[in-house]
Amino acid sequence: MSRASMLILLGILTILTPFSGLPIAIRSTLLVIFGTGIFGIGLSLRVHHARRAQVSAEVSTIESTNFSSDASQRDSQSVDNQKSTLTM
């Protein structure tokens, strides 16, 4: 089961727990367990998305750096070609 599905399930169980007819001590324990699960899954999703954004930013930076260096290499090659054409 995916984290998103588990998060939805825990949310539904949290909403339904007060209406379950269980004794207060058990309801309180279940709410703490469900709340801890929701917190843990939410935290893991946040970390996952933050890492994905960081990797995406690093890839974007690397690509733009490569593009810039490729462009400067092409410029220097064209200048060299122009110089060799002029000397002929």
N, C-alpha and C positions, 0 to 999 in steps of 0.2 A: 504494500500500500504506500502510495507516495506521501510525502510530508504534507502537501496541501490537502489531500483527502483525509489524512489523520487529523489535521487541524480542524477541518469541518466536522468530523465525527466527534472530536473532543468538545467542540463548541456546542453541538447539539446535546451531548450528554450533560454538559454543564447546565444548559437551559432546562433540561428535563429532570435533573436531580432533585430539586425542591419539591417536585410533584410526585416523587416516586413512592411515598408512603413509608419510607425507611425511617428507622429511629434517627434522632438528631445527630448522635455521635457518628453514625455510619455516613450520614449525608455530609457532615462536616469533613470527615476523612476523604470521602470521594471528591468533594469540591477542591480540597487541597491537592489531591493527586491529579485531577483533571487540570487544575490551574497550573501546576508544575509542568505537566505535559505540554500545555498550550505555550507556556513561557519558553520551554526548551526548544520546541519546534519553531516558534517565532524567531528565537535567537539564531538557530541554525540556518533558517532561511535568510535572515539578514546578513549573516556572515558569508553565506554562499553568494548572495547577490553582490556584496561588497568586493569579494574576491574576483568575481566575474567582471565587474566594472574596472577593477584595477588591472587585470590581465588585458582587457579590451583597450584600456588607455595606454598600456605599455606597447601593445601591438601597433596601435595607431601611431605612437611616437616613433617606433622603429621604422614603420612604413614611411612616415614623412621624412625621417632622416635618410633612409635609403633613396627616396625620391630626390631629395636635395642633393645628395652626393652623386647620384646618377646624372642629374641635370648639370652639375658643375663639371663632371667628367666629360659630358657631351660638349659643353661650352669650351673646355680646354682643348678638346680634340678638334673642334671646328676652328679655333684660333690657330692651332698647329697646321691644319690643312690650308688655311688662308695664307699663313706665312710661307709654307712650302710652295704654294701656287705663285706667290709674289716673287719668290727667289728664282723661279724657273725662267 
